[in-house]
Amino acid sequence: MRIRVDEGRCQGHARCFALAPELFSVDDYGLSTALRDGEVPVELEAKARLAIANCPECAVEEVGP
């Protein structure tokens, strides 16, 4: 699984980081980026899906297997 954060949609809520700090980094404004080029280890896929489902701006998305 691979994820990404759409920088144009991210509004800095940082919910993804709160739910899965192993997968995201946030800047001083709360804007998120995916760590490890978006590659999600199998054991963290449930957290990635939770972050996707909880982003109010739908900025976190799955981009591939």
mmCIF file of the N, C-alpha and C atoms, coordinates in Angstrom:
data_MODEL
# 
_entry.id   MODEL 
# 
loop_
_atom_site.group_PDB 
_atom_site.id 
_atom_site.type_symbol 
_atom_site.label_atom_id 
_atom_site.label_alt_id 
_atom_site.label_comp_id 
_atom_site.label_asym_id 
_atom_site.label_entity_id 
_atom_site.label_seq_id 
_atom_site.pdbx_PDB_ins_code 
_atom_site.Cartn_x 
_atom_site.Cartn_y 
_atom_site.Cartn_z 
_atom_site.occupancy 
_atom_site.B_iso_or_equiv 
_atom_site.pdbx_formal_charge 
_atom_site.auth_seq_id 
_atom_site.auth_comp_id 
_atom_site.auth_asym_id 
_atom_site.auth_atom_id 
_atom_site.pdbx_PDB_model_num 
ATOM 1   N N  . MET A 1 1  ? 0.844   -1.176 0.000  1.00 0.00 ? 1  MET A N  1 
ATOM 2   C CA . MET A 1 1  ? 0.000   0.000  0.000  1.00 0.00 ? 1  MET A CA 1 
ATOM 3   C C  . MET A 1 1  ? 0.888   1.238  0.000  1.00 0.00 ? 1  MET A C  1 
ATOM 4   N N  . ARG A 1 2  ? 0.432   2.248  -0.724 1.00 0.00 ? 2  ARG A N  1 
ATOM 5   C CA . ARG A 1 2  ? 1.136   3.531  -0.771 1.00 0.00 ? 2  ARG A CA 1 
ATOM 6   C C  . ARG A 1 2  ? 0.108   4.641  -0.564 1.00 0.00 ? 2  ARG A C  1 
ATOM 7   N N  . ILE A 1 3  ? 0.509   5.658  0.195  1.00 0.00 ? 3  ILE A N  1 
ATOM 8   C CA . ILE A 1 3  ? -0.373  6.790  0.460  1.00 0.00 ? 3  ILE A CA 1 
ATOM 9   C C  . ILE A 1 3  ? 0.326   8.088  0.077  1.00 0.00 ? 3  ILE A C  1 
ATOM 10  N N  . ARG A 1 4  ? -0.468  9.140  -0.038 1.00 0.00 ? 4  ARG A N  1 
ATOM 11  C CA . ARG A 1 4  ? 0.098   10.466 -0.258 1.00 0.00 ? 4  ARG A CA 1 
ATOM 12  C C  . ARG A 1 4  ? -0.835  11.492 0.363  1.00 0.00 ? 4  ARG A C  1 
ATOM 13  N N  . VAL A 1 5  ? -0.285  12.675 0.587  1.00 0.00 ? 5  VAL A N  1 
ATOM 14  C CA . VAL A 1 5  ? -1.079  13.790 1.083  1.00 0.00 ? 5  VAL A CA 1 
ATOM 15  C C  . VAL A 1 5  ? -1.141  14.826 -0.033 1.00 0.00 ? 5  VAL A C  1 
ATOM 16  N N  . ASP A 1 6  ? -2.344  15.166 -0.464 1.00 0.00 ? 6  ASP A N  1 
ATOM 17  C CA . ASP A 1 6  ? -2.535  16.188 -1.483 1.00 0.00 ? 6  ASP A CA 1 
ATOM 18  C C  . ASP A 1 6  ? -2.308  17.541 -0.820 1.00 0.00 ? 6  ASP A C  1 
ATOM 19  N N  . GLU A 1 7  ? -1.192  18.162 -1.140 1.00 0.00 ? 7  GLU A N  1 
ATOM 20  C CA . GLU A 1 7  ? -0.809  19.429 -0.510 1.00 0.00 ? 7  GLU A CA 1 
ATOM 21  C C  . GLU A 1 7  ? -1.819  20.542 -0.784 1.00 0.00 ? 7  GLU A C  1 
ATOM 22  N N  . GLY A 1 8  ? -2.525  20.458 -1.890 1.00 0.00 ? 8  GLY A N  1 
ATOM 23  C CA . GLY A 1 8  ? -3.517  21.470 -2.221 1.00 0.00 ? 8  GLY A CA 1 
ATOM 24  C C  . GLY A 1 8  ? -4.777  21.376 -1.378 1.00 0.00 ? 8  GLY A C  1 
ATOM 25  N N  . ARG A 1 9  ? -5.050  20.195 -0.848 1.00 0.00 ? 9  ARG A N  1 
ATOM 26  C CA . ARG A 1 9  ? -6.246  19.998 -0.026 1.00 0.00 ? 9  ARG A CA 1 
ATOM 27  C C  . ARG A 1 9  ? -5.968  20.030 1.470  1.00 0.00 ? 9  ARG A C  1 
ATOM 28  N N  . CYS A 1 10 ? -4.753  19.711 1.876  1.00 0.00 ? 10 CYS A N  1 
ATOM 29  C CA . CYS A 1 10 ? -4.425  19.649 3.311  1.00 0.00 ? 10 CYS A CA 1 
ATOM 30  C C  . CYS A 1 10 ? -4.600  21.031 3.940  1.00 0.00 ? 10 CYS A C  1 
ATOM 31  N N  . GLN A 1 11 ? -5.374  21.074 5.024  1.00 0.00 ? 11 GLN A N  1 
ATOM 32  C CA . GLN A 1 11 ? -5.638  22.328 5.722  1.00 0.00 ? 11 GLN A CA 1 
ATOM 33  C C  . GLN A 1 11 ? -4.956  22.397 7.085  1.00 0.00 ? 11 GLN A C  1 
ATOM 34  N N  . GLY A 1 12 ? -4.153  21.397 7.417  1.00 0.00 ? 12 GLY A N  1 
ATOM 35  C CA . GLY A 1 12 ? -3.385  21.444 8.654  1.00 0.00 ? 12 GLY A CA 1 
ATOM 36  C C  . GLY A 1 12 ? -4.107  20.957 9.887  1.00 0.00 ? 12 GLY A C  1 
ATOM 37  N N  . HIS A 1 13 ? -5.123  20.131 9.747  1.00 0.00 ? 13 HIS A N  1 
ATOM 38  C CA . HIS A 1 13 ? -5.816  19.579 10.909 1.00 0.00 ? 13 HIS A CA 1 
ATOM 39  C C  . HIS A 1 13 ? -4.939  18.586 11.664 1.00 0.00 ? 13 HIS A C  1 
ATOM 40  N N  . ALA A 1 14 ? -4.015  17.942 10.967 1.00 0.00 ? 14 ALA A N  1 
ATOM 41  C CA . ALA A 1 14 ? -3.046  16.983 11.518 1.00 0.00 ? 14 ALA A CA 1 
ATOM 42  C C  . ALA A 1 14 ? -3.690  15.759 12.160 1.00 0.00 ? 14 ALA A C  1 
ATOM 43  N N  . ARG A 1 15 ? -4.884  15.417 11.743 1.00 0.00 ? 15 ARG A N  1 
ATOM 44  C CA . ARG A 1 15 ? -5.523  14.202 12.265 1.00 0.00 ? 15 ARG A CA 1 
ATOM 45  C C  . ARG A 1 15 ? -4.751  12.960 11.844 1.00 0.00 ? 15 ARG A C  1 
ATOM 46  N N  . CYS A 1 16 ? -4.230  12.973 10.631 1.00 0.00 ? 16 CYS A N  1 
ATOM 47  C CA . CYS A 1 16 ? -3.470  11.818 10.155 1.00 0.00 ? 16 CYS A CA 1 
ATOM 48  C C  . CYS A 1 16 ? -2.257  11.576 11.052 1.00 0.00 ? 16 CYS A C  1 
ATOM 49  N N  . PHE A 1 17 ? -1.569  12.638 11.409 1.00 0.00 ? 17 PHE A N  1 
ATOM 50  C CA . PHE A 1 17 ? -0.407  12.531 12.290 1.00 0.00 ? 17 PHE A CA 1 
ATOM 51  C C  . PHE A 1 17 ? -0.815  12.052 13.681 1.00 0.00 ? 17 PHE A C  1 
ATOM 52  N N  . ALA A 1 18 ? -1.930  12.535 14.179 1.00 0.00 ? 18 ALA A N  1 
ATOM 53  C CA . ALA A 1 18 ? -2.408  12.114 15.496 1.00 0.00 ? 18 ALA A CA 1 
ATOM 54  C C  . ALA A 1 18 ? -2.745  10.628 15.514 1.00 0.00 ? 18 ALA A C  1 
ATOM 55  N N  . LEU A 1 19 ? -3.274  10.124 14.400 1.00 0.00 ? 19 LEU A N  1 
ATOM 56  C CA . LEU A 1 19 ? -3.679  8.722  14.319 1.00 0.00 ? 19 LEU A CA 1 
ATOM 57  C C  . LEU A 1 19 ? -2.542  7.788  13.931 1.00 0.00 ? 19 LEU A C  1 
ATOM 58  N N  . ALA A 1 20 ? -1.594  8.284  13.142 1.00 0.00 ? 20 ALA A N  1 
ATOM 59  C CA . ALA A 1 20 ? -0.519  7.425  12.638 1.00 0.00 ? 20 ALA A CA 1 
ATOM 60  C C  . ALA A 1 20 ? 0.793   8.202  12.510 1.00 0.00 ? 20 ALA A C  1 
ATOM 61  N N  . PRO A 1 21 ? 1.397   8.577  13.637 1.00 0.00 ? 21 PRO A N  1 
ATOM 62  C CA . PRO A 1 21 ? 2.641   9.354  13.577 1.00 0.00 ? 21 PRO A CA 1 
ATOM 63  C C  . PRO A 1 21 ? 3.796   8.596  12.920 1.00 0.00 ? 21 PRO A C  1 
ATOM 64  N N  . GLU A 1 22 ? 3.653   7.279  12.811 1.00 0.00 ? 22 GLU A N  1 
ATOM 65  C CA . GLU A 1 22 ? 4.670   6.479  12.127 1.00 0.00 ? 22 GLU A CA 1 
ATOM 66  C C  . GLU A 1 22 ? 4.646   6.688  10.614 1.00 0.00 ? 22 GLU A C  1 
ATOM 67  N N  . LEU A 1 23 ? 3.538   7.252  10.111 1.00 0.00 ? 23 LEU A N  1 
ATOM 68  C CA . LEU A 1 23 ? 3.350   7.381  8.665  1.00 0.00 ? 23 LEU A CA 1 
ATOM 69  C C  . LEU A 1 23 ? 3.392   8.814  8.150  1.00 0.00 ? 23 LEU A C  1 
ATOM 70  N N  . PHE A 1 24 ? 3.272   9.796  9.067  1.00 0.00 ? 24 PHE A N  1 
ATOM 71  C CA . PHE A 1 24 ? 3.164   11.185 8.640  1.00 0.00 ? 24 PHE A CA 1 
ATOM 72  C C  . PHE A 1 24 ? 4.087   12.096 9.430  1.00 0.00 ? 24 PHE A C  1 
ATOM 73  N N  . SER A 1 25 ? 4.430   13.187 8.786  1.00 0.00 ? 25 SER A N  1 
ATOM 74  C CA . SER A 1 25 ? 5.172   14.259 9.422  1.00 0.00 ? 25 SER A CA 1 
ATOM 75  C C  . SER A 1 25 ? 4.344   15.525 9.246  1.00 0.00 ? 25 SER A C  1 
ATOM 76  N N  . VAL A 1 26 ? 4.423   16.438 10.206 1.00 0.00 ? 26 VAL A N  1 
ATOM 77  C CA . VAL A 1 26 ? 3.715   17.709 10.074 1.00 0.00 ? 26 VAL A CA 1 
ATOM 78  C C  . VAL A 1 26 ? 4.690   18.864 10.266 1.00 0.00 ? 26 VAL A C  1 
ATOM 79  N N  . ASP A 1 27 ? 4.416   19.953 9.578  1.00 0.00 ? 27 ASP A N  1 
ATOM 80  C CA . ASP A 1 27 ? 5.258   21.136 9.731  1.00 0.00 ? 27 ASP A CA 1 
ATOM 81  C C  . ASP A 1 27 ? 4.686   22.039 10.827 1.00 0.00 ? 27 ASP A C  1 
ATOM 82  N N  . ASP A 1 28 ? 5.239   23.199 10.984 1.00 0.00 ? 28 ASP A N  1 
ATOM 83  C CA . ASP A 1 28 ? 4.813   24.120 12.038 1.00 0.00 ? 28 ASP A CA 1 
ATOM 84  C C  . ASP A 1 28 ? 3.372   24.597 11.879 1.00 0.00 ? 28 ASP A C  1 
ATOM 85  N N  . TYR A 1 29 ? 2.812   24.431 10.697 1.00 0.00 ? 29 TYR A N  1 
ATOM 86  C CA . TYR A 1 29 ? 1.439   24.854 10.433 1.00 0.00 ? 29 TYR A CA 1 
ATOM 87  C C  . TYR A 1 29 ? 0.454   23.680 10.486 1.00 0.00 ? 29 TYR A C  1 
ATOM 88  N N  . GLY A 1 30 ? 0.950   22.499 10.778 1.00 0.00 ? 30 GLY A N  1 
ATOM 89  C CA . GLY A 1 30 ? 0.108   21.310 10.828 1.00 0.00 ? 30 GLY A CA 1 
ATOM 90  C C  . GLY A 1 30 ? -0.067  20.621 9.499  1.00 0.00 ? 30 GLY A C  1 
ATOM 91  N N  . LEU A 1 31 ? 0.551   21.143 8.456  1.00 0.00 ? 31 LEU A N  1 
ATOM 92  C CA . LEU A 1 31 ? 0.434   20.529 7.130  1.00 0.00 ? 31 LEU A CA 1 
ATOM 93  C C  . LEU A 1 31 ? 1.237   19.231 7.099  1.00 0.00 ? 31 LEU A C  1 
ATOM 94  N N  . SER A 1 32 ? 0.630   18.205 6.554  1.00 0.00 ? 32 SER A N  1 
ATOM 95  C CA . SER A 1 32 ? 1.203   16.862 6.612  1.00 0.00 ? 32 SER A CA 1 
ATOM 96  C C  . SER A 1 32 ? 1.890   16.441 5.332  1.00 0.00 ? 32 SER A C  1 
ATOM 97  N N  . THR A 1 33 ? 2.835   15.544 5.490  1.00 0.00 ? 33 THR A N  1 
ATOM 98  C CA . THR A 1 33 ? 3.466   14.841 4.380  1.00 0.00 ? 33 THR A CA 1 
ATOM 99  C C  . THR A 1 33 ? 3.612   13.380 4.793  1.00 0.00 ? 33 THR A C  1 
ATOM 100 N N  . ALA A 1 34 ? 3.575   12.498 3.821  1.00 0.00 ? 34 ALA A N  1 
ATOM 101 C CA . ALA A 1 34 ? 3.750   11.074 4.089  1.00 0.00 ? 34 ALA A CA 1 
ATOM 102 C C  . ALA A 1 34 ? 5.238   10.767 4.220  1.00 0.00 ? 34 ALA A C  1 
ATOM 103 N N  . LEU A 1 35 ? 5.567   9.945  5.190  1.00 0.00 ? 35 LEU A N  1 
ATOM 104 C CA . LEU A 1 35 ? 6.944   9.510  5.382  1.00 0.00 ? 35 LEU A CA 1 
ATOM 105 C C  . LEU A 1 35 ? 7.251   8.323  4.470  1.00 0.00 ? 35 LEU A C  1 
ATOM 106 N N  . ARG A 1 36 ? 8.527   8.022  4.305  1.00 0.00 ? 36 ARG A N  1 
ATOM 107 C CA . ARG A 1 36 ? 8.997   6.855  3.526  1.00 0.00 ? 36 ARG A CA 1 
ATOM 108 C C  . ARG A 1 36 ? 8.423   6.834  2.112  1.00 0.00 ? 36 ARG A C  1 
ATOM 109 N N  . ASP A 1 37 ? 8.332   7.993  1.489  1.00 0.00 ? 37 ASP A N  1 
ATOM 110 C CA . ASP A 1 37 ? 7.783   8.093  0.130  1.00 0.00 ? 37 ASP A CA 1 
ATOM 111 C C  . ASP A 1 37 ? 6.381   7.497  0.027  1.00 0.00 ? 37 ASP A C  1 
ATOM 112 N N  . GLY A 1 38 ? 5.669   7.477  1.143  1.00 0.00 ? 38 GLY A N  1 
ATOM 113 C CA . GLY A 1 38 ? 4.299   6.983  1.150  1.00 0.00 ? 38 GLY A CA 1 
ATOM 114 C C  . GLY A 1 38 ? 4.152   5.482  1.273  1.00 0.00 ? 38 GLY A C  1 
ATOM 115 N N  . GLU A 1 39 ? 5.260   4.752  1.307  1.00 0.00 ? 39 GLU A N  1 
ATOM 116 C CA . GLU A 1 39 ? 5.191   3.293  1.446  1.00 0.00 ? 39 GLU A CA 1 
ATOM 117 C C  . GLU A 1 39 ? 4.716   2.944  2.848  1.00 0.00 ? 39 GLU A C  1 
ATOM 118 N N  . VAL A 1 40 ? 3.670   2.135  2.931  1.00 0.00 ? 40 VAL A N  1 
ATOM 119 C CA . VAL A 1 40 ? 3.098   1.745  4.214  1.00 0.00 ? 40 VAL A CA 1 
ATOM 120 C C  . VAL A 1 40 ? 3.434   0.279  4.491  1.00 0.00 ? 40 VAL A C  1 
ATOM 121 N N  . PRO A 1 41 ? 4.146   0.014  5.582  1.00 0.00 ? 41 PRO A N  1 
ATOM 122 C CA . PRO A 1 41 ? 4.395   -1.385 5.953  1.00 0.00 ? 41 PRO A CA 1 
ATOM 123 C C  . PRO A 1 41 ? 3.072   -2.104 6.215  1.00 0.00 ? 41 PRO A C  1 
ATOM 124 N N  . VAL A 1 42 ? 3.031   -3.368 5.925  1.00 0.00 ? 42 VAL A N  1 
ATOM 125 C CA . VAL A 1 42 ? 1.810   -4.160 6.070  1.00 0.00 ? 42 VAL A CA 1 
ATOM 126 C C  . VAL A 1 42 ? 1.208   -4.003 7.461  1.00 0.00 ? 42 VAL A C  1 
ATOM 127 N N  . GLU A 1 43 ? 2.036   -3.980 8.492  1.00 0.00 ? 43 GLU A N  1 
ATOM 128 C CA . GLU A 1 43 ? 1.525   -3.907 9.857  1.00 0.00 ? 43 GLU A CA 1 
ATOM 129 C C  . GLU A 1 43 ? 0.901   -2.542 10.194 1.00 0.00 ? 43 GLU A C  1 
ATOM 130 N N  . LEU A 1 44 ? 1.091   -1.542 9.327  1.00 0.00 ? 44 LEU A N  1 
ATOM 131 C CA . LEU A 1 44 ? 0.521   -0.214 9.563  1.00 0.00 ? 44 LEU A CA 1 
ATOM 132 C C  . LEU A 1 44 ? -0.608  0.145  8.599  1.00 0.00 ? 44 LEU A C  1 
ATOM 133 N N  . GLU A 1 45 ? -1.021  -0.806 7.765  1.00 0.00 ? 45 GLU A N  1 
ATOM 134 C CA . GLU A 1 45 ? -2.070  -0.523 6.789  1.00 0.00 ? 45 GLU A CA 1 
ATOM 135 C C  . GLU A 1 45 ? -3.385  -0.115 7.438  1.00 0.00 ? 45 GLU A C  1 
ATOM 136 N N  . ALA A 1 46 ? -3.746  -0.709 8.560  1.00 0.00 ? 46 ALA A N  1 
ATOM 137 C CA . ALA A 1 46 ? -4.995  -0.340 9.242  1.00 0.00 ? 46 ALA A CA 1 
ATOM 138 C C  . ALA A 1 46 ? -4.931  1.114  9.715  1.00 0.00 ? 46 ALA A C  1 
ATOM 139 N N  . LYS A 1 47 ? -3.775  1.534  10.224 1.00 0.00 ? 47 LYS A N  1 
ATOM 140 C CA . LYS A 1 47 ? -3.617  2.926  10.652 1.00 0.00 ? 47 LYS A CA 1 
ATOM 141 C C  . LYS A 1 47 ? -3.686  3.870  9.456  1.00 0.00 ? 47 LYS A C  1 
ATOM 142 N N  . ALA A 1 48 ? -3.129  3.467  8.334  1.00 0.00 ? 48 ALA A N  1 
ATOM 143 C CA . ALA A 1 48 ? -3.185  4.296  7.134  1.00 0.00 ? 48 ALA A CA 1 
ATOM 144 C C  . ALA A 1 48 ? -4.629  4.473  6.677  1.00 0.00 ? 48 ALA A C  1 
ATOM 145 N N  . ARG A 1 49 ? -5.390  3.411  6.692  1.00 0.00 ? 49 ARG A N  1 
ATOM 146 C CA . ARG A 1 49 ? -6.798  3.496  6.293  1.00 0.00 ? 49 ARG A CA 1 
ATOM 147 C C  . ARG A 1 49 ? -7.605  4.357  7.272  1.00 0.00 ? 49 ARG A C  1 
ATOM 148 N N  . LEU A 1 50 ? -7.270  4.290  8.539  1.00 0.00 ? 50 LEU A N  1 
ATOM 149 C CA . LEU A 1 50 ? -7.922  5.129  9.537  1.00 0.00 ? 50 LEU A CA 1 
ATOM 150 C C  . LEU A 1 50 ? -7.613  6.599  9.273  1.00 0.00 ? 50 LEU A C  1 
ATOM 151 N N  . ALA A 1 51 ? -6.372  6.897  8.941  1.00 0.00 ? 51 ALA A N  1 
ATOM 152 C CA . ALA A 1 51 ? -5.988  8.279  8.622  1.00 0.00 ? 51 ALA A CA 1 
ATOM 153 C C  . ALA A 1 51 ? -6.713  8.776  7.378  1.00 0.00 ? 51 ALA A C  1 
ATOM 154 N N  . ILE A 1 52 ? -6.831  7.928  6.368  1.00 0.00 ? 52 ILE A N  1 
ATOM 155 C CA . ILE A 1 52 ? -7.552  8.286  5.145  1.00 0.00 ? 52 ILE A CA 1 
ATOM 156 C C  . ILE A 1 52 ? -9.011  8.610  5.480  1.00 0.00 ? 52 ILE A C  1 
ATOM 157 N N  . ALA A 1 53 ? -9.639  7.763  6.266  1.00 0.00 ? 53 ALA A N  1 
ATOM 158 C CA . ALA A 1 53 ? -11.055 7.928  6.599  1.00 0.00 ? 53 ALA A CA 1 
ATOM 159 C C  . ALA A 1 53 ? -11.313 9.151  7.481  1.00 0.00 ? 53 ALA A C  1 
ATOM 160 N N  . ASN A 1 54 ? -10.323 9.572  8.239  1.00 0.00 ? 54 ASN A N  1 
ATOM 161 C CA . ASN A 1 54 ? -10.527 10.668 9.191  1.00 0.00 ? 54 ASN A CA 1 
ATOM 162 C C  . ASN A 1 54 ? -10.049 12.026 8.713  1.00 0.00 ? 54 ASN A C  1 
ATOM 163 N N  . CYS A 1 55 ? -9.530  12.136 7.522  1.00 0.00 ? 55 CYS A N  1 
ATOM 164 C CA . CYS A 1 55 ? -9.084  13.428 7.015  1.00 0.00 ? 55 CYS A CA 1 
ATOM 165 C C  . CYS A 1 55 ? -10.313 14.226 6.569  1.00 0.00 ? 55 CYS A C  1 
ATOM 166 N N  . PRO A 1 56 ? -10.593 15.362 7.226  1.00 0.00 ? 56 PRO A N  1 
ATOM 167 C CA . PRO A 1 56 ? -11.793 16.133 6.871  1.00 0.00 ? 56 PRO A CA 1 
ATOM 168 C C  . PRO A 1 56 ? -11.738 16.754 5.482  1.00 0.00 ? 56 PRO A C  1 
ATOM 169 N N  . GLU A 1 57 ? -10.546 16.903 4.927  1.00 0.00 ? 57 GLU A N  1 
ATOM 170 C CA . GLU A 1 57 ? -10.399 17.486 3.596  1.00 0.00 ? 57 GLU A CA 1 
ATOM 171 C C  . GLU A 1 57 ? -10.167 16.440 2.511  1.00 0.00 ? 57 GLU A C  1 
ATOM 172 N N  . CYS A 1 58 ? -10.163 15.156 2.894  1.00 0.00 ? 58 CYS A N  1 
ATOM 173 C CA . CYS A 1 58 ? -9.878  14.058 1.960  1.00 0.00 ? 58 CYS A CA 1 
ATOM 174 C C  . CYS A 1 58 ? -8.528  14.256 1.265  1.00 0.00 ? 58 CYS A C  1 
ATOM 175 N N  . ALA A 1 59 ? -7.568  14.792 2.011  1.00 0.00 ? 59 ALA A N  1 
ATOM 176 C CA . ALA A 1 59 ? -6.252  15.046 1.454  1.00 0.00 ? 59 ALA A CA 1 
ATOM 177 C C  . ALA A 1 59 ? -5.347  13.826 1.493  1.00 0.00 ? 59 ALA A C  1 
ATOM 178 N N  . VAL A 1 60 ? -5.635  12.893 2.395  1.00 0.00 ? 60 VAL A N  1 
ATOM 179 C CA . VAL A 1 60 ? -4.849  11.664 2.490  1.00 0.00 ? 60 VAL A CA 1 
ATOM 180 C C  . VAL A 1 60 ? -5.524  10.624 1.614  1.00 0.00 ? 60 VAL A C  1 
ATOM 181 N N  . GLU A 1 61 ? -4.745  10.049 0.709  1.00 0.00 ? 61 GLU A N  1 
ATOM 182 C CA . GLU A 1 61 ? -5.332  9.093  -0.208 1.00 0.00 ? 61 GLU A CA 1 
ATOM 183 C C  . GLU A 1 61 ? -4.376  7.949  -0.513 1.00 0.00 ? 61 GLU A C  1 
ATOM 184 N N  . GLU A 1 62 ? -4.973  6.809  -0.833 1.00 0.00 ? 62 GLU A N  1 
ATOM 185 C CA . GLU A 1 62 ? -4.189  5.650  -1.248 1.00 0.00 ? 62 GLU A CA 1 
ATOM 186 C C  . GLU A 1 62 ? -3.898  5.814  -2.736 1.00 0.00 ? 62 GLU A C  1 
ATOM 187 N N  . VAL A 1 63 ? -2.659  5.578  -3.112 1.00 0.00 ? 63 VAL A N  1 
ATOM 188 C CA . VAL A 1 63 ? -2.283  5.751  -4.509 1.00 0.00 ? 63 VAL A CA 1 
ATOM 189 C C  . VAL A 1 63 ? -1.825  4.475  -5.194 1.00 0.00 ? 63 VAL A C  1 
ATOM 190 N N  . GLY A 1 64 ? -1.817  3.379  -4.505 1.00 0.00 ? 64 GLY A N  1 
ATOM 191 C CA . GLY A 1 64 ? -1.422  2.142  -5.154 1.00 0.00 ? 64 GLY A CA 1 
ATOM 192 C C  . GLY A 1 64 ? -1.261  1.006  -4.160 1.00 0.00 ? 64 GLY A C  1 
ATOM 193 N N  . PRO A 1 65 ? -0.960  -0.150 -4.683 1.00 0.00 ? 65 PRO A N  1 
ATOM 194 C CA . PRO A 1 65 ? -0.819  -1.326 -3.813 1.00 0.00 ? 65 PRO A CA 1 
ATOM 195 C C  . PRO A 1 65 ? 0.409   -1.277 -2.941 1.00 0.00 ? 65 PRO A C  1 
# 
